[in-house]
């Protein structure tokens, strides 16, 4: 289809305190666009929907106030050359066709007769209205009263529809399968998807911190997750592979190291010495041999955290730490990736090919690893760009891949080429080295 319509930015603003908007049309599949006069006048052009090349509708809205807003729906049957009022109401008024309560955010028509209007908050709460007569009259569908800030509406069929509701911090997606009578939240997933800032993968199993702070586990590369069933709700971090380690605050201003030998079902607490508390980063391999970065320096343990030996009083480590083997470890240093082959005594710096500070490092074995870098301190939550670096030869060479729009809070490789990426908006997974990503997190059956 080469014909399309959109609401685009315009200048100057059409009314105070509102972003400018113009009606735009393309007839060459989006390669070029031209402005088309809309019928909104001094009101704001809010939404456009063309179910056919000739038949279309626009939604015009007035200044909102006290939970109410003037609204008008205009219709065209000649491809936007002429428009006529389908339904209109002034603020504070109520007509049999359309009320002024609620803030209108969009319309969508499946065909020239059947359409939907999305209302957010306002007097009487938000919701979805439906028209079965080409926009002349609108009836509320009941169901969920959406909040004031809703973003988008789609009805691909008469029964199935979606509403996106969000803010700068998060976005919720709702779905209906009965034409809008009832709505179910489908994103964020109601499943036990990791949300805390920690991910761990090893031995074919991935672990994370769930929405309530407890430990969750995936055995299929992050596609589905289930609660482990232990009581690690206060754990702030985890590290390790077949044996798990976590930390939580103890009395007296120190922390305790928690160790599990059965994948998180049972935990044993080990008091940490004052010099090793609080720990900044943990890096254990599968044999309970690992490194702990703390205020007193970098410490090594060969007995699963029962005793520690200082190996570096001033380590250049400031973040992510991953121990591959007793002597082989990777870490994030000041604006560089660091590698140690002598148990943390000495560290070699790797310059980041992406040019941005490295944030996370994760290795599945001595050869296969990933590093995620990004200048997160100088970008907003929605305009960050990360660089994913992968190696298959122990860090001798790296391949870089840009991930536009990604701000990550954790990274974990589950197998060579497979990884999980935790973001403020959900969990992403890849099985091809980062070329393609998909959202993860359905609840495991049982």
C-alpha positions as CSV (number, residue, x, y, z in Angstrom):
1,X,0.0,0.0,0.0
2,X,1.5,3.3,-1.1
3,X,-1.1,5.7,0.4
4,X,-0.8,6.8,4.0
5,X,-1.7,9.5,6.5
6,X,0.0,10.8,9.7
7,X,-0.1,13.6,12.3
8,X,3.2,15.4,12.0
9,X,4.9,18.4,13.7
10,X,4.0,21.8,12.5
11,X,4.9,25.4,13.3
12,X,3.8,27.7,14.8
13,X,1.6,26.0,17.5
14,X,-2.0,26.0,16.7
15,X,-3.0,26.8,20.3
16,X,-1.3,27.7,23.6
17,X,0.4,25.0,25.6
18,X,0.0,22.4,22.9
19,X,2.6,20.9,20.5
20,X,1.9,22.0,16.9
21,X,0.5,19.4,14.5
22,X,-0.3,19.1,10.9
23,X,-2.1,16.5,8.8
24,X,0.4,14.9,6.3
25,X,-0.2,12.6,3.4
26,X,2.0,10.3,1.3
27,X,1.2,8.5,-2.0
28,X,4.6,6.9,-2.5
29,X,4.9,4.6,0.5
30,X,6.3,7.2,2.8
31,X,9.2,8.4,0.7
32,X,7.8,11.9,0.6
33,X,5.1,13.7,2.6
34,X,3.0,16.8,2.1
35,X,0.9,18.8,4.4
36,X,-2.9,18.7,3.9
37,X,-5.3,21.3,5.3
38,X,-7.2,19.7,8.3
39,X,-10.6,20.8,9.5
40,X,-9.7,21.4,13.1
41,X,-9.4,25.2,12.9
42,X,-8.2,26.5,16.3
43,X,-8.5,23.1,17.9
44,X,-5.7,20.6,18.0
45,X,-5.3,17.9,15.4
46,X,-4.9,14.8,17.6
47,X,-5.3,11.7,15.5
48,X,-6.1,10.5,12.0
49,X,-7.4,7.2,10.6
50,X,-8.0,6.2,7.0
51,X,-9.5,2.7,6.7
52,X,-9.6,3.1,2.9
53,X,-7.9,5.4,0.4
54,X,-11.0,7.6,0.2
55,X,-12.6,7.3,3.6
56,X,-10.9,8.9,6.6
57,X,-11.4,10.5,10.0
58,X,-9.6,13.0,12.1
59,X,-10.0,13.7,15.8
60,X,-9.8,17.4,16.9
61,X,-9.5,18.3,20.6
62,X,-9.9,21.6,22.5
63,X,-8.1,22.8,25.7
64,X,-8.6,20.3,28.5
65,X,-9.9,21.4,31.9
66,X,-11.4,19.9,35.1
67,X,-11.5,16.4,33.5
68,X,-13.3,17.5,30.4
69,X,-12.4,18.5,26.9
70,X,-14.1,19.6,23.7
71,X,-13.9,17.0,20.9
72,X,-14.8,16.8,17.3
73,X,-14.7,13.9,14.7
74,X,-14.5,14.9,11.1
75,X,-15.0,12.5,8.1
76,X,-14.0,12.6,4.5
77,X,-15.1,10.3,1.6
78,X,-12.9,11.8,-1.1
79,X,-9.4,11.3,0.3
80,X,-9.2,14.4,2.4
81,X,-10.3,17.0,-0.2
82,X,-13.4,17.9,1.8
83,X,-14.5,17.2,5.4
84,X,-17.7,17.2,7.3
85,X,-18.5,17.0,11.0
86,X,-19.4,13.5,12.1
87,X,-19.7,14.3,15.9
88,X,-18.9,17.3,18.0
89,X,-19.2,18.5,21.6
90,X,-18.0,21.6,23.5
91,X,-16.3,21.4,26.8
92,X,-18.7,21.0,29.7
93,X,-21.5,19.8,27.4
94,X,-23.1,16.5,26.9
95,X,-24.7,15.4,23.6
96,X,-26.4,12.1,22.7
97,X,-23.6,11.5,20.2
98,X,-20.5,12.4,22.3
99,X,-19.7,13.6,25.8
100,X,-17.0,16.1,26.8
101,X,-15.8,14.0,29.8
102,X,-12.3,12.5,29.5
103,X,-9.3,13.5,27.4
104,X,-9.3,12.1,23.8
105,X,-6.0,10.6,22.7
106,X,-6.8,8.9,19.4
107,X,-9.2,7.2,17.0
108,X,-8.9,4.2,14.8
109,X,-11.4,2.9,12.2
110,X,-11.4,-0.7,11.0
111,X,-13.7,0.3,8.0
112,X,-15.8,3.3,7.1
113,X,-18.4,2.4,9.6
114,X,-16.7,0.9,12.7
115,X,-14.4,3.0,14.8
116,X,-12.9,3.4,18.3
117,X,-11.9,6.4,20.4
118,X,-9.4,6.3,23.3
119,X,-10.1,8.4,26.3
120,X,-7.7,8.9,29.2
121,X,-8.7,9.8,32.7
122,X,-10.8,12.9,33.2
123,X,-14.4,13.1,34.4
124,X,-15.9,9.7,34.8
125,X,-12.5,8.0,34.1
126,X,-11.0,7.0,30.7
127,X,-11.9,4.2,28.5
128,X,-12.7,3.2,24.9
129,X,-15.7,4.4,22.9
130,X,-17.1,2.7,19.9
131,X,-18.9,4.0,16.8
132,X,-20.9,1.7,14.5
133,X,-22.2,4.5,12.2
134,X,-19.2,6.2,10.8
135,X,-18.4,8.4,13.8
136,X,-21.8,9.9,14.2
137,X,-22.5,8.5,17.7
138,X,-20.1,7.0,20.3
139,X,-20.8,4.6,23.1
140,X,-18.6,3.6,26.0
141,X,-17.5,0.0,26.1
142,X,-17.1,-0.2,29.8
143,X,-14.2,-2.3,30.9
144,X,-11.0,-0.8,32.2
145,X,-10.9,3.0,33.1
146,X,-7.5,4.0,31.7
147,X,-5.4,6.6,33.4
148,X,-5.0,10.2,32.2
149,X,-1.9,9.5,30.2
150,X,-2.6,6.9,27.5
151,X,-0.7,6.7,24.3
152,X,-2.1,4.5,21.5
153,X,-5.1,2.4,20.5
154,X,-5.3,-0.4,17.9
155,X,-8.2,-2.7,17.0
156,X,-6.9,-5.2,14.3
157,X,-10.2,-7.1,14.5
158,X,-13.7,-6.4,15.9
159,X,-12.9,-8.4,19.1
160,X,-9.1,-7.9,19.6
161,X,-7.8,-4.5,20.6
162,X,-4.8,-3.0,22.4
163,X,-4.2,0.1,24.5
164,X,-0.7,1.5,25.4
165,X,-0.6,3.5,28.6
166,X,2.7,4.9,29.8
167,X,5.1,7.5,31.2
168,X,8.8,8.2,30.9
169,X,9.5,5.5,33.4
170,X,7.4,2.6,32.1
171,X,4.7,1.6,29.5
172,X,1.8,-0.8,30.1
173,X,0.1,-2.7,27.3
174,X,-3.5,-3.9,27.6
175,X,-5.4,-6.4,25.4
176,X,-9.1,-7.1,24.9
177,X,-10.4,-10.2,23.2
178,X,-14.1,-9.3,23.6
179,X,-14.4,-6.0,21.7
180,X,-13.4,-3.9,24.7
181,X,-15.7,-5.2,27.4
182,X,-12.7,-6.5,29.5
183,X,-9.0,-5.8,29.3
184,X,-6.0,-7.7,30.5
185,X,-2.5,-6.3,31.1
186,X,-0.1,-8.1,28.8
187,X,3.0,-5.9,29.3
188,X,4.8,-5.7,31.7
189,X,4.3,-9.4,31.8
190,X,2.5,-10.6,35.0
191,X,5.0,-13.5,35.0
192,X,8.0,-13.6,37.2
193,X,10.3,-11.7,34.8
194,X,13.5,-10.4,36.4
195,X,13.3,-6.8,37.2
196,X,16.1,-6.2,39.7
197,X,19.5,-5.0,38.4
198,X,21.1,-8.4,38.5
199,X,21.3,-11.3,36.1
200,X,23.3,-14.5,36.3
201,X,23.7,-17.4,33.8
202,X,25.7,-20.6,34.1
203,X,25.3,-24.3,33.8
204,X,22.4,-23.9,31.4
205,X,20.3,-21.9,34.0
206,X,19.7,-18.2,34.2
207,X,18.8,-16.4,37.5
208,X,17.5,-13.0,38.3
209,X,15.8,-10.9,41.0
210,X,12.0,-10.9,40.5
211,X,9.5,-8.1,41.0
212,X,9.1,-8.8,44.7
213,X,12.8,-9.2,45.3
214,X,12.9,-13.0,45.3
215,X,15.0,-15.3,43.2
216,X,13.6,-16.4,39.8
217,X,15.0,-19.0,37.4
218,X,14.9,-19.9,33.7
219,X,16.0,-23.2,32.2
220,X,15.3,-22.2,28.6
221,X,17.5,-19.2,28.0
222,X,15.2,-16.7,29.5
223,X,12.0,-17.6,27.5
224,X,10.1,-18.6,30.6
225,X,10.7,-18.0,34.4
226,X,9.6,-19.5,37.6
227,X,10.1,-18.7,41.3
228,X,12.8,-20.7,43.0
229,X,10.8,-21.0,46.2
230,X,13.5,-20.0,48.7
231,X,13.4,-16.8,50.7
232,X,16.0,-14.6,49.2
233,X,13.8,-11.5,49.1
234,X,16.3,-9.3,50.7
235,X,19.2,-10.3,48.5
236,X,20.7,-7.4,46.6
237,X,22.9,-9.3,44.2
238,X,23.8,-12.7,42.9
239,X,26.9,-14.2,41.3
240,X,28.1,-17.6,40.4
241,X,26.9,-20.5,38.2
242,X,26.0,-23.9,39.7
243,X,26.7,-22.5,43.2
244,X,24.9,-19.2,43.9
245,X,26.1,-16.4,46.0
246,X,24.1,-13.4,47.3
247,X,24.6,-10.5,49.8
248,X,22.2,-8.9,52.2
249,X,22.6,-6.5,55.0
250,X,23.3,-7.8,58.5
251,X,23.2,-6.1,61.9
252,X,26.1,-4.1,63.0
253,X,26.7,-2.3,59.7
254,X,28.2,-5.3,57.9
255,X,26.9,-7.7,55.3
256,X,26.4,-11.4,55.2
257,X,27.4,-13.6,52.2
258,X,24.6,-16.1,51.4
259,X,25.6,-19.3,49.6
260,X,23.3,-21.9,48.0
261,X,24.6,-25.2,46.6
262,X,21.2,-26.3,45.2
263,X,20.3,-23.5,42.8
264,X,18.8,-21.2,45.3
265,X,16.4,-23.5,47.2
266,X,18.4,-23.4,50.5
267,X,20.8,-20.8,51.6
268,X,23.6,-20.7,54.2
269,X,24.8,-17.3,55.7
270,X,28.4,-16.5,56.1
271,X,29.4,-13.3,58.0
272,X,31.8,-11.2,56.0
273,X,34.8,-9.6,57.7
274,X,34.7,-5.9,58.1
275,X,37.4,-5.5,55.4
276,X,35.2,-7.3,52.9
277,X,32.0,-5.4,53.7
278,X,30.2,-4.0,52.0
279,X,31.0,-5.9,48.8
280,X,30.8,-3.9,45.6
281,X,31.0,-6.8,43.1
282,X,31.0,-10.6,43.3
283,X,32.6,-13.0,40.7
284,X,32.5,-16.7,41.5
285,X,33.1,-19.6,39.2
286,X,31.4,-23.0,39.4
287,X,33.8,-24.4,42.0
288,X,33.0,-21.8,44.6
289,X,36.3,-20.0,43.9
290,X,36.0,-16.3,43.3
291,X,36.7,-12.7,43.8
292,X,35.0,-10.1,45.9
293,X,35.6,-6.4,45.4
294,X,35.0,-4.4,48.6
295,X,36.0,-1.2,50.3
296,X,39.2,-2.8,51.5
297,X,40.3,-3.9,48.1
298,X,40.0,-7.1,46.0
299,X,39.8,-10.3,47.9
300,X,40.1,-14.0,46.8
301,X,38.3,-17.0,48.3
302,X,39.0,-20.6,47.5
303,X,36.5,-22.1,50.0
304,X,33.2,-20.6,48.9
305,X,33.4,-17.4,51.1
306,X,34.5,-18.9,54.4
307,X,37.9,-17.2,54.3
308,X,39.4,-14.4,52.2
309,X,42.9,-13.3,51.2
310,X,43.6,-9.7,50.0
311,X,45.1,-9.9,46.5
312,X,45.0,-6.3,45.4
313,X,44.7,-3.3,47.8
314,X,43.9,-0.9,45.0
315,X,42.1,-2.7,42.2
316,X,41.0,-0.7,39.1
317,X,37.5,-2.2,39.3
318,X,34.4,-0.1,39.6
319,X,31.5,-2.4,38.5
320,X,30.7,-5.7,36.8
321,X,33.0,-8.6,37.7
322,X,32.9,-12.1,36.2
323,X,35.2,-15.0,37.2
324,X,35.6,-17.6,34.5
325,X,38.1,-19.9,36.3
326,X,40.1,-19.6,39.5
327,X,42.7,-17.5,37.9
328,X,40.7,-16.1,34.9
329,X,38.5,-13.0,35.6
330,X,37.0,-10.1,33.7
331,X,35.9,-6.8,35.2
332,X,34.9,-3.3,34.3
333,X,37.5,-0.7,35.2
334,X,37.5,3.1,34.7
335,X,36.3,3.5,31.1
336,X,37.9,0.2,30.1
337,X,37.5,-3.6,30.2
338,X,40.0,-5.4,32.4
339,X,41.3,-9.0,32.3
340,X,43.3,-10.9,34.9
341,X,44.9,-14.3,34.4
342,X,46.5,-14.5,37.9
343,X,43.5,-14.3,40.2
344,X,43.1,-10.6,40.3
345,X,46.7,-9.6,41.2
346,X,47.4,-7.9,37.9
347,X,44.9,-6.5,35.3
348,X,45.3,-5.8,31.6
349,X,43.2,-3.0,30.2
350,X,41.3,-3.4,26.9
351,X,40.2,-0.3,25.1
352,X,36.6,-0.4,24.1
353,X,36.2,-0.5,20.3
354,X,32.8,1.2,20.7
355,X,34.3,4.3,22.2
356,X,31.9,4.5,25.1
357,X,32.5,3.4,28.7
358,X,31.9,-0.4,29.2
359,X,29.1,-1.1,31.6
360,X,28.7,-4.9,31.9
361,X,30.8,-8.0,31.1
362,X,29.7,-11.7,31.0
363,X,31.6,-14.8,29.9
364,X,30.3,-18.3,29.5
365,X,33.7,-19.9,29.3
366,X,37.3,-18.8,28.8
367,X,36.7,-18.0,25.1
368,X,33.2,-16.7,24.7
369,X,32.1,-13.4,26.2
370,X,30.1,-10.2,25.8
371,X,30.6,-6.6,26.9
372,X,28.0,-3.9,26.8
373,X,29.1,-0.3,26.6
374,X,27.2,3.0,26.6
375,X,27.6,6.6,27.7
376,X,24.6,6.3,30.0
377,X,25.5,9.4,32.0
378,X,25.0,11.7,29.0
379,X,21.8,10.3,27.5
380,X,18.1,10.2,28.5
381,X,16.3,6.9,29.3
382,X,14.8,6.7,25.7
383,X,17.7,8.1,23.6
384,X,20.6,6.0,24.7
385,X,22.7,3.8,22.4
386,X,24.6,0.8,23.6
387,X,27.3,-1.2,21.9
388,X,27.4,-5.0,22.2
389,X,30.9,-6.4,21.9
390,X,31.3,-10.2,21.4
391,X,34.4,-12.4,21.4
392,X,35.0,-16.0,20.6
393,X,38.7,-16.1,21.3
394,X,39.1,-15.0,24.9
395,X,39.2,-11.3,24.1
396,X,41.9,-11.3,21.4
397,X,39.3,-9.9,18.9
398,X,35.9,-8.3,19.3
399,X,32.9,-7.7,17.1
400,X,30.8,-4.6,17.7
401,X,27.1,-4.2,17.2
402,X,25.1,-1.0,17.9
403,X,21.9,-1.3,19.9
404,X,20.0,2.0,19.4
405,X,17.6,3.1,22.1
406,X,18.9,0.5,24.6
407,X,19.8,1.5,28.2
408,X,20.6,-1.7,30.1
409,X,20.8,-2.5,33.8
410,X,22.3,-6.0,33.5
411,X,23.8,-8.4,31.0
412,X,24.2,-12.2,31.2
413,X,25.4,-14.7,28.6
414,X,23.5,-18.0,28.8
415,X,25.5,-19.8,26.1
416,X,27.8,-18.8,23.2
417,X,25.7,-16.4,21.1
418,X,22.9,-16.4,23.6
419,X,22.3,-13.6,26.1
420,X,19.8,-11.8,28.3
421,X,19.7,-8.0,28.5
422,X,17.7,-6.3,31.3
423,X,16.3,-2.8,30.6
424,X,14.0,-0.5,32.5
425,X,11.2,-1.6,30.2
426,X,11.7,-5.4,30.4
427,X,13.9,-8.3,29.6
428,X,15.4,-8.9,26.1
429,X,16.9,-12.1,24.8
430,X,19.0,-13.0,21.8
431,X,20.1,-16.4,20.3
432,X,22.2,-15.1,17.4
433,X,24.9,-13.0,19.1
434,X,22.8,-9.9,19.3
435,X,21.7,-9.5,15.7
436,X,18.0,-9.9,16.8
437,X,16.4,-9.4,20.2
438,X,12.9,-10.3,21.5
439,X,11.1,-9.6,24.7
440,X,11.2,-12.5,27.1
441,X,9.3,-13.6,30.2
442,X,6.2,-15.8,30.0
443,X,5.4,-17.7,33.2
444,X,6.4,-21.3,33.3
445,X,3.5,-23.8,33.6
446,X,3.2,-25.3,37.0
